[in-house]
Amino acid sequence: MKEVLIKPLYTEKSVKMLSGAKYGFEVTWDANKIEIAKAVEKKFGVTVTSVNTVKYEGKLRTSFRKSGRFTGKTPRFKKAYVTLKQGDKIELFEQA
């Protein structure tokens, strides 16, 4: 089985959502909601009620330097916001 969860999100939005039993994760690009829910349940031993996902495409960036103009692209990534059953907690986020 592939590794679905990359890292937890510690953003201002995700910290505000902790009171509603919602947690944010960065996940692999091709992971679907069922795989994300199973990965969270297996890793943390909680019950997932819903999963919301957001895909971010990479942006085109241009930088100007002494030696010329360089064009590149920022990496694309996918976020997943997981809602847990009432009363369940993930201790990893509570320590932050």
Sequence and secondary structure as in RCSB ss.txt:
>XXXX:A:sequence
MKEVLIKPLYTEKSVKMLSGAKYGFEVTWDANKIEIAKAVEKKFGVTVTSVNTVKYEGKLRTSFRKSGRFTGKTP
RFKKAYVTLKQGDKIELFEQA
>XXXX:A:secstr
    EEEE   HHHHHGGGGTEEEEEE TT  HHHHHHHHHHHH   EEEEEEEEE   EEEEEETTEEEEEE  
 EEEEEEEE TT   HHHHT 
